[in-house]
Amino acid sequence: MTRPAIRVVDLTARLGDQALAQCAGTSPPTPPGSDGRRIVRPGASPSGPALEWVKPPRHLDELSPGAGPDALFLLVGPGSVRAATEVFQRAVDAGVPRIHALLAPNALVEESALRSMVPRSDDARRLYRLPDSSAETLWFVLIDELDRWPTPQGPAAFPPSDLTKVPMSNNLQQSMSAAMTIDGAMSAALVDYRSGMCLAQAGSGLNLELAAAGNTQVVRAKLQTMEALGLRKGGIEDILITLADQYHLIRLVPNNAGLFLYLVLDRAKGNLALARYKLTEIERGLKV
């Protein structure tokens, strides 16, 4: 099956570069004098989905009718209103099937300008304001949207995860079953962040293998940051990423170095305090 062509246009001053540096497994830097394109792979696998990452003004002329990508992610920072509206309109004129703008929290002028270009009933063109300006959040939301978006090839371009894909011991299967009993739980996984492998998983509606690879980069980046700051005492307990309708909780397993539990919660149904408590109980019984 042909992979969809996915392009990321980065209009942020530093946030996009920080996300690439801290979280992404990228190809080597583009040599001086080349066209400036980067091929970015969210996971460690060379066969995984690839993003073409560009920074304007390069390649805007390529968004002509019939020549655009299958999907376009527009990363928007403050001070980019002219470029953002130009890229968005060119993508519309080129007939790009899916256009999604991820806006920094302080890109208010840009959000107002773009919102006037997005029909309320058009699900193919979407705006999303990031909850914060961290590189980890930007990278996670990008991975999440990459996974959930339909493409011209259909949803099977990124098939959903299920319990049959990963052989699990009885202990791991019981742990995943316990995680799914948490109020509001939508998906759960146990991940080895040394390799990026998903050791166990449960739930539906999310490609957990892709999420495992993306969250592995988030955990590694956060651990490196804490190490650089000299904040080693006690280690990291968990990392929380809050979306409009979901909580994504990454909880490092203290008695199994190199592992983390990953839980996706419905914000309307879940309780974070209870979820953390239940995950603590689950991690005590893990046998890997």
Secondary structure, DSSP 8 states (H G I E B T S, - for coil): -----EEEEEE-SSHHHHHHHHH-EE-S---TTS---EEEESSS-TTS--EEEE-TTTTGGG--TT-S-SEEEEEE-TT-HHHHHHHHHHHHHTT-SEEEEEE-TT-HHHHHHHHTTS-TT-TTEEEEE-SS--HHHHHHHHHHHHHH---TT-GGGS----GGGS---HHHHHHHHHHHTSTTEEEEEEEETTTTEEEEEEESSS-HHHHHHHHHHHHHHHHHHHHHTT--TT---EEEEE-SSEEEEEEE-TTSTTEEEEEEEETTT--HHHHHHHHHHHHHT---
